[in-house]
Every structure is written in C-alpha cells, then in structure tokens.
Amino acid sequence: MTTNKHPTLDLQQFLPYSLTNIAMQMSEQFSELYQKQFDLTVPQWRVIANLAQYGECTAKQLCDMAQMDKSTVSRAVKSLLTRNLIAAKANPTDKRANLLSLSEAGVGLHKQIVPLANEWQASLVSELDSQEIKQFMNTLSKLSNYLNKNV
C-alpha cells in the first residue's frame, strides 16, 4: 500500500464541485421542457429569461447578467433575432452595441414557459420544507455576495 503525500480533496464535500454538478443536472432536466416543446437551447432560454426579468439591454450586459461568454450570447441572440423572438435597435449612447428586448412573440413564449418553470421548480423542492428553502436561498445569496465582493 502506498501512502499519498499529496493533499487530498474530497470532491463530494468540495462546494464548487457539488454546486456545479447539481446546477448542471438541474439545467439539463429543466431544459428538456423547453427544448422539446419550444425548440430553445439553454443559452436562448437564458437570454429570453434575462430580457423578460431585466428589460432592454445590450449583449454585453446579457453576458454579465447571465454569466455567459460573448460567443454563446452572440449565437443565441442571432438565432432569437432570426426567429423574431427578440428585437434589436440602435443604442443611442453607444453606436457599437444594439439594445435588445423581447418581441411580442418573445413575450408570449416567455409567458408560456414561466408556468412550466414554476411547476418544475415546485417539483424540485418538494422534498424541502419552506424553512429549508428559505435557508438554502439565503445561503446562496451570502455566497453570491461574497464572490461579488471578491471579484
């Protein structure tokens, strides 16, 4: 038997590893709802969801809000523009960047997906009581605040 002189890391107890894995599982399972029914990719849904929540913005702002890279957002935006689910107009304060917003069709699509998202989330957290959900969300918020302060 050899002894390992290197530090070890228990991945099951390593928070970044665990959070990444569960986030990927959730994204994959939830995306099945809107991919099949509405022919959307994960990045396309994230663009739609962010525009619905935060309103008109640039692609750069979408990258920041959704934590997606520029090329992923660019491909999603191009596809959504082609499908007339979002609209683009000139940005009066920066001629290099368009302002993006949901089109009427995009708003309608978002309204169809939201009940499915809420139902899916309710099923996901059905094993937790309301206090556990509240505590979990508070913990995530604290971690997010810490990371945002230390960027």
LONU-791898 format. One record per atom (N, C-alpha, C): atom name; x, y, z; residue in one letter. Coordinates in Angstrom, 3 decimals. Each point is the difference from the previous one (the first is absolute). Layout:
# residues N
+-------+----------+----------+----------+---------+
| atomo |        u |        v |        w | residuo |
+-------+----------+----------+----------+---------+
|    CA |        X |        Y |        Z |       A |
...
+-------+----------+----------+----------+---------+
***
This chain:
# residues 151
+-------+----------+----------+----------+---------+
| atomo |        u |        v |        w | residuo |
+-------+----------+----------+----------+---------+
|     N |    0.843 |   -1.178 |    0.000 |       M |
|    CA |   -0.843 |    1.178 |    0.000 |       M |
|     C |    0.888 |    1.240 |    0.000 |       M |
|     N |   -0.281 |    0.924 |   -0.920 |       T |
|    CA |    0.774 |    1.240 |   -0.048 |       T |
|     C |   -0.769 |    1.096 |    0.708 |       T |
|     N |    0.741 |    0.855 |    0.626 |       T |
|    CA |   -0.644 |    1.138 |    0.665 |       T |
|     C |    0.089 |    1.203 |   -0.914 |       T |
|     N |   -1.069 |    0.733 |   -0.032 |       N |
|    CA |   -0.070 |    1.192 |   -0.838 |       N |
|     C |    0.497 |    1.191 |    0.810 |       N |
|     N |    1.106 |    0.578 |   -0.434 |       K |
|    CA |    0.564 |    1.137 |    0.722 |       K |
|     C |   -0.571 |    1.321 |   -0.502 |       K |
|     N |   -0.811 |   -0.072 |   -1.019 |       H |
|    CA |   -0.621 |    1.208 |   -0.539 |       H |
|     C |   -1.284 |    0.297 |    0.763 |       H |
|     N |   -0.329 |    1.278 |    0.124 |       P |
|    CA |   -1.285 |    0.332 |    0.646 |       P |
|     C |   -1.147 |   -0.624 |   -0.795 |       P |
|     N |   -1.026 |   -0.399 |    0.700 |       T |
|    CA |   -1.158 |   -0.594 |   -0.669 |       T |
|     C |   -1.173 |    0.970 |    0.037 |       T |
|     N |   -0.913 |   -0.257 |   -0.884 |       L |
|    CA |   -1.200 |    0.824 |   -0.092 |       L |
|     C |   -1.186 |   -0.938 |   -0.153 |       L |
|     N |   -0.903 |    0.033 |    0.941 |       D |
|    CA |   -1.212 |   -0.808 |   -0.077 |       D |
|     C |   -1.005 |    0.765 |   -0.853 |       D |
|     N |   -0.128 |   -0.414 |   -1.243 |       L |
|    CA |   -0.863 |    0.731 |   -0.930 |       L |
|     C |   -1.443 |    0.074 |    0.469 |       L |
|     N |   -0.460 |   -1.019 |    0.705 |       Q |
|    CA |   -1.387 |    0.017 |    0.482 |       Q |
|     C |   -0.217 |    1.065 |    1.072 |       Q |
|     N |    1.075 |    0.448 |    0.631 |       Q |
|    CA |   -0.089 |    1.048 |    1.022 |       Q |
|     C |    0.523 |    1.346 |   -0.503 |       Q |
|     N |    0.452 |    0.048 |   -1.257 |       F |
|    CA |    0.545 |    1.226 |   -0.577 |       F |
|     C |   -1.146 |    0.770 |   -0.648 |       F |
|     N |   -0.360 |    1.104 |    0.605 |       L |
|    CA |   -1.193 |    0.750 |   -0.392 |       L |
|     C |   -0.047 |    0.359 |   -1.487 |       L |
|     N |    1.070 |    0.543 |   -0.605 |       P |
|    CA |   -0.087 |    0.317 |   -1.432 |       P |
|     C |   -0.342 |   -1.217 |   -0.858 |       P |
|     N |    0.562 |   -1.133 |    0.338 |       Y |
|    CA |   -0.269 |   -1.227 |   -0.747 |       Y |
|     C |   -1.463 |   -0.413 |    0.144 |       Y |
|     N |   -0.480 |   -0.009 |    1.230 |       S |
|    CA |   -1.388 |   -0.408 |    0.255 |       S |
|     C |   -0.999 |    0.950 |   -0.646 |       S |
|     N |    0.239 |    1.301 |    0.136 |       L |
|    CA |   -0.920 |    0.980 |   -0.590 |       L |
|     C |   -0.004 |   -0.079 |   -1.523 |       L |
|     N |    1.176 |   -0.175 |   -0.589 |       T |
|    CA |    0.073 |   -0.122 |   -1.459 |       T |
|     C |   -0.775 |   -1.223 |   -0.474 |       T |
|     N |    0.197 |   -1.119 |    0.674 |       N |
|    CA |   -0.697 |   -1.227 |   -0.405 |       N |
|     C |   -1.509 |    0.133 |    0.116 |       N |
|     N |   -0.475 |    0.544 |    1.105 |       I |
|    CA |   -1.456 |    0.113 |    0.163 |       I |
|     C |   -0.571 |    1.046 |   -0.960 |       I |
|     N |    0.752 |    1.066 |   -0.246 |       A |
|    CA |   -0.467 |    1.011 |   -0.956 |       A |
|     C |   -0.107 |   -0.595 |   -1.400 |       A |
|     N |    0.972 |   -0.821 |   -0.368 |       M |
|    CA |   -0.049 |   -0.632 |   -1.319 |       M |
|     C |   -1.171 |   -0.975 |   -0.097 |       M |
|     N |   -0.238 |   -0.766 |    1.056 |       Q |
|    CA |   -1.137 |   -0.928 |    0.002 |       Q |
|     C |   -1.318 |    0.762 |   -0.123 |       Q |
|     N |   -0.137 |    1.059 |    0.770 |       M |
|    CA |   -1.244 |    0.777 |   -0.043 |       M |
|     C |   -0.195 |    0.624 |   -1.372 |       M |
|     N |    1.052 |    0.590 |   -0.542 |       S |
|    CA |   -0.103 |    0.636 |   -1.308 |       S |
|     C |   -0.385 |   -1.016 |   -1.072 |       S |
|     N |    0.640 |   -1.154 |    0.044 |       E |
|    CA |   -0.291 |   -1.045 |   -0.982 |       E |
|     C |   -1.446 |   -0.482 |    0.100 |       E |
|     N |   -0.459 |   -0.257 |    1.215 |       Q |
|    CA |   -1.368 |   -0.496 |    0.170 |       Q |
|     C |   -1.037 |    1.063 |   -0.342 |       Q |
|     N |    0.217 |    1.230 |    0.460 |       F |
|    CA |   -0.964 |    1.057 |   -0.302 |       F |
|     C |   -0.017 |    0.310 |   -1.493 |       F |
|     N |    1.175 |   -0.018 |   -0.626 |       S |
|    CA |    0.071 |    0.345 |   -1.421 |       S |
|     C |   -0.788 |   -0.970 |   -0.872 |       S |
|     N |   -0.192 |   -1.224 |    0.475 |       E |
|    CA |   -0.797 |   -0.954 |   -0.775 |       E |
|     C |   -1.405 |    0.531 |   -0.247 |       E |
|     N |   -0.537 |    0.761 |    0.940 |       L |
|    CA |   -1.345 |    0.565 |   -0.160 |       L |
|     C |   -0.075 |    0.962 |   -1.171 |       L |
|     N |    0.922 |    0.959 |   -0.031 |       Y |
|    CA |   -0.106 |    1.025 |   -1.037 |       Y |
|     C |    0.716 |   -0.371 |   -1.294 |       Y |
|     N |    0.934 |   -0.935 |    0.040 |       Q |
|    CA |    0.655 |   -0.405 |   -1.240 |       Q |
|     C |   -0.967 |   -0.750 |   -0.905 |       Q |
|     N |   -0.709 |   -0.946 |    0.560 |       K |
|    CA |   -0.926 |   -0.803 |   -0.800 |       K |
|     C |   -1.198 |    0.820 |   -0.462 |       K |
|     N |   -0.602 |    0.705 |    0.936 |       Q |
|    CA |   -1.253 |    0.685 |   -0.293 |       Q |
|     C |    0.186 |    1.304 |   -0.775 |       Q |
|     N |    1.107 |    0.715 |    0.251 |       F |
|    CA |    0.161 |    1.333 |   -0.587 |       F |
|     C |    1.261 |    0.144 |   -0.854 |       F |
|     N |    0.742 |   -1.081 |   -0.170 |       D |
|    CA |    1.204 |   -0.012 |   -0.828 |       D |
|     C |    0.989 |    1.103 |    0.402 |       D |
|     N |    0.280 |    0.075 |    1.296 |       L |
|    CA |    0.959 |    0.973 |    0.522 |       L |
|     C |    1.196 |   -0.721 |    0.595 |       L |
|     N |    1.167 |    0.589 |   -0.184 |       T |
|    CA |    1.188 |   -0.493 |    0.683 |       T |
|     C |    0.066 |    0.644 |    1.385 |       T |
|     N |    0.884 |   -0.511 |    0.842 |       V |
|    CA |    0.178 |    0.588 |    1.333 |       V |
|     C |    0.403 |    1.474 |   -0.105 |       V |
|     N |    1.006 |    0.357 |   -0.818 |       P |
|    CA |    0.350 |    1.422 |   -0.099 |       P |
|     C |   -1.146 |    0.872 |   -0.529 |       P |
|     N |   -0.777 |   -0.515 |   -0.952 |       Q |
|    CA |   -1.137 |    0.776 |   -0.511 |       Q |
|     C |   -1.017 |    0.253 |    1.105 |       Q |
|     N |   -0.300 |   -1.025 |    0.798 |       W |
|    CA |   -0.933 |    0.179 |    1.107 |       W |
|     C |    0.549 |    1.013 |    0.997 |       W |
|     N |    1.278 |   -0.068 |    0.288 |       R |
|    CA |    0.592 |    0.921 |    0.975 |       R |
|     C |   -0.055 |    1.439 |   -0.503 |       R |
|     N |    0.185 |    0.206 |   -1.299 |       V |
|    CA |   -0.136 |    1.347 |   -0.570 |       V |
|     C |   -1.439 |    0.477 |    0.157 |       V |
|     N |   -0.956 |   -0.840 |   -0.373 |       I |
|    CA |   -1.418 |    0.370 |    0.120 |       I |
|     C |   -0.357 |    0.299 |    1.455 |       I |
|     N |    0.405 |   -0.866 |    0.906 |       A |
|    CA |   -0.333 |    0.181 |    1.421 |       A |
|     C |    0.596 |    1.292 |    0.552 |       A |
|     N |    1.238 |    0.307 |   -0.366 |       N |
|    CA |    0.631 |    1.231 |    0.489 |       N |
|     C |   -0.641 |    1.243 |   -0.599 |       N |
|     N |   -0.333 |   -0.034 |   -1.280 |       L |
|    CA |   -0.681 |    1.148 |   -0.611 |       L |
|     C |   -1.380 |    0.192 |    0.619 |       L |
|     N |   -0.682 |   -1.091 |    0.308 |       A |
|    CA |   -1.322 |    0.103 |    0.636 |       A |
|     C |    0.121 |    0.598 |    1.396 |       A |
|     N |    1.017 |   -0.401 |    0.732 |       Q |
|    CA |    0.157 |    0.468 |    1.380 |       Q |
|     C |    0.546 |    1.424 |    0.081 |       Q |
|     N |    1.013 |    0.301 |   -0.825 |       Y |
|    CA |    0.717 |    1.268 |    0.155 |       Y |
|     C |   -0.280 |    1.023 |   -1.089 |       Y |
|     N |   -0.656 |   -0.416 |   -1.075 |       G |
|    CA |   -0.348 |    0.940 |   -1.056 |       G |
|     C |    1.134 |    0.235 |   -0.984 |       G |
|     N |   -0.171 |    1.028 |   -0.770 |       E |
|    CA |    0.910 |    0.345 |   -1.085 |       E |
|     C |    1.446 |    0.133 |    0.485 |       E |
|     N |    0.910 |   -0.616 |   -0.756 |       C |
|    CA |    1.416 |    0.084 |    0.354 |       C |
|     C |    0.852 |   -0.376 |   -1.207 |       C |
|     N |    1.302 |    0.153 |    0.142 |       T |
|    CA |    0.935 |   -0.376 |   -1.058 |       T |
|     C |    0.411 |   -1.462 |    0.162 |       T |
|     N |    0.624 |   -0.539 |   -1.034 |       A |
|    CA |    0.513 |   -1.371 |    0.079 |       A |
|     C |    1.062 |   -0.103 |    1.095 |       A |
|     N |    0.817 |    1.017 |    0.151 |       K |
|    CA |    1.028 |    0.007 |    1.060 |       K |
|     C |   -0.655 |   -0.087 |    1.375 |       K |
|     N |   -1.061 |    0.760 |    0.198 |       Q |
|    CA |   -0.713 |   -0.058 |    1.279 |       Q |
|     C |   -0.605 |   -1.387 |    0.220 |       Q |
|     N |   -0.507 |   -0.614 |   -1.073 |       L |
|    CA |   -0.525 |   -1.366 |    0.112 |       L |
|     C |    1.098 |   -0.971 |    0.431 |       L |
|     N |    1.189 |    0.159 |   -0.568 |       C |
|    CA |    1.131 |   -0.854 |    0.396 |       C |
|     C |    0.234 |    0.103 |    1.498 |       C |
|     N |   -0.002 |    1.221 |    0.499 |       D |
|    CA |    0.254 |    0.221 |    1.426 |       D |
|     C |   -1.132 |   -0.540 |    0.869 |       D |
|     N |   -1.234 |    0.279 |   -0.376 |       M |
|    CA |   -1.149 |   -0.419 |    0.809 |       M |
|     C |   -0.147 |   -1.521 |    0.038 |       M |
|     N |    0.180 |   -0.626 |   -1.159 |       A |
|    CA |   -0.240 |   -1.441 |   -0.117 |       A |
|     C |    1.263 |   -0.834 |    0.204 |       A |
|     N |    1.132 |    0.666 |    0.230 |       Q |
|    CA |    1.271 |   -0.714 |    0.185 |       Q |
|     C |    0.286 |   -0.921 |   -1.188 |       Q |
|     N |   -0.167 |    0.555 |   -1.218 |       M |
|    CA |    0.286 |   -0.758 |   -1.216 |       M |
|     C |    1.069 |    0.740 |   -0.791 |       M |
|     N |    0.788 |   -0.748 |   -0.769 |       D |
|    CA |    1.043 |    0.642 |   -0.785 |       D |
|     C |   -0.592 |    0.674 |   -1.239 |       D |
|     N |    0.799 |    0.900 |   -0.559 |       K |
|    CA |   -0.448 |    0.841 |   -1.115 |       K |
|     C |   -0.459 |   -0.820 |   -1.213 |       K |
|     N |    0.752 |   -1.031 |   -0.362 |       S |
|    CA |   -0.367 |   -0.777 |   -1.192 |       S |
|     C |   -1.300 |   -0.778 |    0.209 |       S |
|     N |   -0.229 |   -0.502 |    1.202 |       T |
|    CA |   -1.239 |   -0.726 |    0.298 |       T |
|     C |   -1.195 |    0.938 |   -0.088 |       T |
|     N |    0.128 |    1.182 |    0.587 |       V |
|    CA |   -1.082 |    0.989 |   -0.060 |       V |
|     C |   -0.221 |    0.439 |   -1.438 |       V |
|     N |    1.079 |    0.225 |   -0.734 |       S |
|    CA |   -0.114 |    0.438 |   -1.391 |       S |
|     C |   -0.774 |   -1.010 |   -0.846 |       S |
|     N |    0.316 |   -1.281 |    0.139 |       R |
|    CA |   -0.722 |   -1.038 |   -0.757 |       R |
|     C |   -1.469 |   -0.061 |    0.405 |       R |
|     N |   -0.260 |    0.093 |    1.302 |       A |
|    CA |   -1.386 |   -0.047 |    0.479 |       A |
|     C |   -0.783 |    1.199 |   -0.522 |       A |
|     N |    0.594 |    1.180 |    0.081 |       V |
|    CA |   -0.663 |    1.222 |   -0.466 |       V |
|     C |   -0.283 |   -0.090 |   -1.495 |       V |
|     N |    0.978 |   -0.451 |   -0.775 |       K |
|    CA |   -0.188 |   -0.117 |   -1.454 |       K |
|     C |   -1.182 |   -0.911 |   -0.321 |       K |
|     N |   -0.065 |   -1.137 |    0.653 |       S |
|    CA |   -1.092 |   -0.946 |   -0.234 |       S |
|     C |   -1.347 |    0.579 |    0.428 |       S |
|     N |   -0.030 |    0.650 |    1.158 |       L |
|    CA |   -1.258 |    0.579 |    0.499 |       L |
|     C |   -0.466 |    1.156 |   -0.875 |       L |
|     N |    0.939 |    0.764 |   -0.548 |       L |
|    CA |   -0.366 |    1.067 |   -0.941 |       L |
|     C |   -0.602 |   -0.604 |   -1.265 |       L |
|     N |    0.613 |   -1.060 |   -0.510 |       T |
|    CA |   -0.499 |   -0.680 |   -1.201 |       T |
|     C |   -1.414 |   -0.530 |    0.215 |       T |
|     N |   -0.269 |   -0.473 |    1.208 |       R |
|    CA |   -1.324 |   -0.547 |    0.325 |       R |
|     C |   -0.976 |    1.079 |    0.457 |       R |
|     N |    0.437 |    1.247 |   -0.024 |       N |
|    CA |   -0.823 |    1.145 |    0.417 |       N |
|     C |   -0.490 |   -0.112 |    1.444 |       N |
|     N |    0.812 |   -0.608 |    0.859 |       L |
|    CA |   -0.352 |   -0.094 |    1.416 |       L |
|     C |    0.589 |    1.155 |    0.803 |       L |
|     N |    1.020 |    0.641 |   -0.566 |       I |
|    CA |    0.540 |    1.222 |    0.589 |       I |
|     C |    0.141 |    1.041 |   -1.100 |       I |
|     N |    0.125 |    1.242 |    0.419 |       A |
|    CA |    0.172 |    1.109 |   -0.935 |       A |
|     C |    1.270 |    0.750 |    0.368 |       A |
|     N |    0.605 |    0.626 |   -1.002 |       A |
|    CA |    1.202 |    0.800 |    0.222 |       A |
|     C |   -0.223 |    1.387 |   -0.577 |       A |
|     N |    0.475 |    1.001 |    0.736 |       K |
|    CA |   -0.052 |    1.368 |   -0.509 |       K |
|     C |    1.301 |    0.695 |    0.358 |       K |
|     N |    0.284 |    1.073 |   -0.719 |       A |
|    CA |    1.237 |    0.740 |    0.236 |       A |
|     C |    0.037 |    0.539 |    1.426 |       A |
|     N |    1.165 |   -0.056 |    0.588 |       N |
|    CA |    0.217 |    0.531 |    1.342 |       N |
|     C |    0.429 |    1.462 |   -0.139 |       N |
|     N |   -0.805 |    0.940 |    0.488 |       P |
|    CA |    0.343 |    1.414 |   -0.175 |       P |
|     C |    1.267 |    0.425 |    0.745 |       P |
|     N |    0.393 |   -0.742 |    1.015 |       T |
|    CA |    1.190 |    0.382 |    0.770 |       T |
|     C |    1.259 |   -0.745 |   -0.432 |       T |
|     N |   -0.151 |   -1.041 |   -0.827 |       D |
|    CA |    1.152 |   -0.766 |   -0.471 |       D |
|     C |   -0.355 |   -0.611 |   -1.350 |       D |
|     N |    0.480 |    0.624 |   -1.051 |       K |
|    CA |   -0.353 |   -0.434 |   -1.361 |       K |
|     C |    0.545 |   -1.393 |   -0.340 |       K |
|     N |    0.940 |   -0.500 |    0.797 |       R |
|    CA |    0.587 |   -1.317 |   -0.277 |       R |
|     C |   -0.882 |   -1.144 |    0.476 |       R |
|     N |   -0.942 |    0.286 |    0.890 |       A |
|    CA |   -0.801 |   -1.070 |    0.611 |       A |
|     C |   -1.485 |    0.275 |   -0.175 |       A |
|     N |   -0.727 |   -1.016 |   -0.408 |       N |
|    CA |   -1.455 |    0.113 |   -0.092 |       N |
|     C |   -0.636 |   -0.232 |    1.365 |       N |
|     N |   -1.182 |    0.562 |    0.169 |       L |
|    CA |   -0.815 |   -0.293 |    1.175 |       L |
|     C |   -0.939 |   -1.141 |   -0.373 |       L |
|     N |   -0.031 |   -1.014 |    0.820 |       L |
|    CA |   -0.817 |   -1.183 |   -0.257 |       L |
|     C |   -1.192 |   -0.022 |    0.938 |       L |
|     N |   -1.117 |   -0.491 |   -0.500 |       S |
|    CA |   -1.205 |   -0.141 |    0.821 |       S |
|     C |   -0.827 |   -1.150 |   -0.555 |       S |
|     N |   -0.938 |   -0.467 |    0.803 |       L |
|    CA |   -0.909 |   -1.034 |   -0.481 |       L |
|     C |   -0.979 |    0.605 |   -0.993 |       L |
|     N |   -0.275 |   -0.728 |   -1.067 |       S |
|    CA |   -1.059 |    0.388 |   -0.925 |       S |
|     C |   -1.328 |   -0.468 |    0.595 |       S |
|     N |   -1.095 |    0.326 |   -0.671 |       E |
|    CA |   -1.303 |   -0.498 |    0.466 |       E |
|     C |   -0.005 |   -1.526 |    0.048 |       E |
|     N |    0.577 |   -0.610 |   -1.036 |       A |
|    CA |    0.066 |   -1.468 |   -0.030 |       A |
|     C |    0.862 |   -0.523 |    1.146 |       A |
|     N |    1.081 |    0.699 |    0.314 |       G |
|    CA |    0.868 |   -0.396 |    1.106 |       G |
|     C |   -0.698 |    0.110 |    1.340 |       G |
|     N |   -0.768 |    1.074 |    0.173 |       V |
|    CA |   -0.777 |    0.164 |    1.237 |       V |
|     C |   -1.009 |   -1.140 |    0.116 |       V |
|     N |   -0.665 |   -0.314 |   -1.104 |       G |
|    CA |   -0.975 |   -1.091 |    0.004 |       G |
|     C |    0.635 |   -1.338 |    0.326 |       G |
|     N |    1.172 |   -0.251 |   -0.578 |       L |
|    CA |    0.709 |   -1.248 |    0.277 |       L |
|     C |    0.401 |   -0.068 |    1.473 |       L |
|     N |    0.510 |    1.099 |    0.527 |       H |
|    CA |    0.393 |    0.045 |    1.410 |       H |
|     C |   -1.206 |   -0.296 |    0.894 |       H |
|     N |   -1.137 |    0.568 |   -0.338 |       K |
|    CA |   -1.216 |   -0.231 |    0.796 |       K |
|     C |   -0.427 |   -1.470 |   -0.025 |       K |
|     N |    0.314 |   -0.694 |   -1.078 |       Q |
|    CA |   -0.323 |   -1.430 |   -0.071 |       Q |
|     C |    0.965 |   -0.841 |    0.837 |       Q |
|     N |    1.261 |    0.428 |    0.061 |       I |
|    CA |    1.016 |   -0.791 |    0.698 |       I |
|     C |   -0.033 |    0.224 |    1.509 |       I |
|     N |   -0.334 |    1.209 |    0.451 |       V |
|    CA |    0.039 |    0.319 |    1.437 |       V |
|     C |   -0.817 |   -0.980 |    0.846 |       V |
|     N |   -1.245 |   -0.323 |   -0.362 |       P |
|    CA |   -0.738 |   -0.964 |    0.829 |       P |
|     C |    0.680 |   -1.370 |    0.052 |       P |
|     N |    0.593 |   -0.414 |   -1.114 |       L |
|    CA |    0.726 |   -1.270 |   -0.018 |       L |
|     C |    1.221 |    0.068 |    0.918 |       L |
|     N |    0.694 |    1.146 |   -0.023 |       A |
|    CA |    1.175 |    0.186 |    0.862 |       A |
|     C |   -0.400 |   -0.034 |    1.468 |       A |
|     N |   -1.073 |    0.689 |    0.328 |       N |
|    CA |   -0.460 |    0.025 |    1.392 |       N |
|     C |   -0.446 |   -1.382 |    0.468 |       N |
|     N |   -0.679 |   -0.718 |   -0.875 |       E |
|    CA |   -0.443 |   -1.358 |    0.325 |       E |
|     C |    1.208 |   -0.927 |    0.186 |       E |
|     N |    0.983 |    0.137 |   -0.887 |       W |
|    CA |    1.198 |   -0.828 |    0.094 |       W |
|     C |    0.742 |    0.282 |    1.306 |       W |
|     N |    0.142 |    1.281 |    0.330 |       Q |
|    CA |    0.689 |    0.359 |    1.241 |       Q |
|     C |   -0.756 |   -0.517 |    1.223 |       Q |
|     N |   -1.321 |    0.105 |   -0.021 |       A |
|    CA |   -0.797 |   -0.506 |    1.124 |       A |
|     C |    0.247 |   -1.494 |    0.199 |       A |
|     N |    0.080 |   -0.728 |   -1.093 |       S |
|    CA |    0.288 |   -1.429 |    0.086 |       S |
|     C |    1.406 |   -0.233 |    0.551 |       S |
|     N |    0.956 |    0.793 |   -0.465 |       L |
|    CA |    1.389 |   -0.129 |    0.442 |       L |
|     C |    0.135 |    0.173 |    1.504 |       L |
|     N |   -0.666 |    0.993 |    0.552 |       V |
|    CA |    0.164 |    0.311 |    1.427 |       V |
|     C |   -1.050 |   -0.677 |    0.878 |       V |
|     N |   -0.772 |   -0.893 |   -0.578 |       S |
|    CA |   -1.080 |   -0.637 |    0.765 |       S |
|     C |    0.514 |   -0.814 |    1.189 |       S |
|     N |    1.256 |   -0.388 |   -0.030 |       E |
|    CA |    0.585 |   -0.754 |    1.115 |       E |
|     C |    0.434 |    0.908 |    1.145 |       E |
|     N |   -0.049 |    1.309 |   -0.217 |       L |
|    CA |    0.441 |    0.968 |    1.005 |       L |
|     C |   -1.199 |    0.718 |    0.592 |       L |
|     N |    0.089 |    0.364 |    1.271 |       D |
|    CA |   -1.064 |    0.826 |    0.571 |       D |
|     C |    0.333 |    1.471 |   -0.250 |       D |
|     N |   -0.942 |    0.880 |    0.264 |       S |
|    CA |    0.176 |    1.416 |   -0.329 |       S |
|     C |    1.199 |    0.615 |    0.718 |       S |
|     N |    0.272 |   -0.431 |    1.217 |       Q |
|    CA |    1.155 |    0.525 |    0.742 |       Q |
|     C |    1.314 |   -0.443 |   -0.648 |       Q |
|     N |    0.050 |   -1.229 |   -0.468 |       E |
|    CA |    1.210 |   -0.490 |   -0.677 |       E |
|     C |    0.239 |    0.761 |   -1.302 |       E |
|     N |   -1.077 |    0.269 |   -0.733 |       I |
|    CA |    0.126 |    0.756 |   -1.248 |       I |
|     C |    0.510 |    1.404 |    0.298 |       I |
|     N |   -0.594 |    0.648 |    0.992 |       K |
|    CA |    0.411 |    1.356 |    0.371 |       K |
|     C |    1.467 |    0.022 |    0.423 |       K |
|     N |    0.411 |   -0.948 |    0.814 |       Q |
|    CA |    1.390 |   -0.065 |    0.468 |       Q |
|     C |    0.955 |   -0.254 |   -1.160 |       Q |
|     N |   -0.384 |   -0.888 |   -0.905 |       F |
|    CA |    0.836 |   -0.302 |   -1.161 |       F |
|     C |    0.185 |    1.247 |   -0.861 |       F |
|     N |   -1.090 |    0.712 |   -0.260 |       M |
|    CA |    0.084 |    1.215 |   -0.812 |       M |
|     C |    0.839 |    1.067 |    0.702 |       M |
|     N |   -0.129 |    0.122 |    1.309 |       N |
|    CA |    0.826 |    0.946 |    0.757 |       N |
|     C |    1.479 |   -0.369 |   -0.091 |       N |
|     N |    0.292 |   -1.276 |    0.089 |       T |
|    CA |    1.385 |   -0.464 |   -0.098 |       T |
|     C |    0.570 |    0.300 |   -1.381 |       T |
|     N |   -0.767 |   -0.284 |   -1.042 |       L |
|    CA |    0.458 |    0.315 |   -1.355 |       L |
|     C |    0.245 |    1.493 |   -0.157 |       L |
|     N |   -0.878 |    0.809 |    0.554 |       S |
|    CA |    0.152 |    1.452 |   -0.069 |       S |
|     C |    1.282 |    0.457 |    0.698 |       S |
|     N |    0.280 |   -0.560 |    1.157 |       K |
|    CA |    1.229 |    0.349 |    0.724 |       K |
|     C |    1.240 |   -0.374 |   -0.807 |       K |
|     N |   -0.015 |   -1.183 |   -0.585 |       L |
|    CA |    1.139 |   -0.421 |   -0.815 |       L |
|     C |    0.169 |    0.902 |   -1.214 |       L |
|     N |   -1.103 |    0.343 |   -0.638 |       S |
|    CA |    0.040 |    0.887 |   -1.158 |       S |
|     C |    0.542 |    1.375 |    0.380 |       S |
|     N |   -0.485 |    0.541 |    1.102 |       N |
|    CA |    0.489 |    1.303 |    0.465 |       N |
|     C |    1.495 |   -0.047 |    0.288 |       N |
|     N |    0.457 |   -1.063 |    0.632 |       Y |
|    CA |    1.422 |   -0.156 |    0.295 |       Y |
|     C |    0.812 |   -0.014 |   -1.294 |       Y |
|     N |   -0.446 |   -0.793 |   -0.961 |       L |
|    CA |    0.724 |   -0.102 |   -1.264 |       L |
|     C |    0.000 |    1.324 |   -0.751 |       L |
|     N |   -1.117 |    0.713 |    0.019 |       N |
|    CA |   -0.073 |    1.292 |   -0.686 |       N |
|     C |    0.911 |    1.039 |    0.637 |       N |
|     N |    0.172 |   -0.065 |    1.308 |       K |
|    CA |    0.896 |    0.933 |    0.698 |       K |
|     C |    1.460 |   -0.309 |   -0.285 |       K |
|     N |    0.293 |   -1.245 |   -0.293 |       N |
|    CA |    1.388 |   -0.438 |   -0.153 |       N |
|     C |    0.387 |   -0.279 |   -1.449 |       N |
|     N |   -0.658 |    0.653 |   -0.911 |       V |
|    CA |    0.320 |   -0.187 |   -1.419 |       V |
|     C |    1.194 |    0.841 |   -0.361 |       V |
+-------+----------+----------+----------+---------+
***
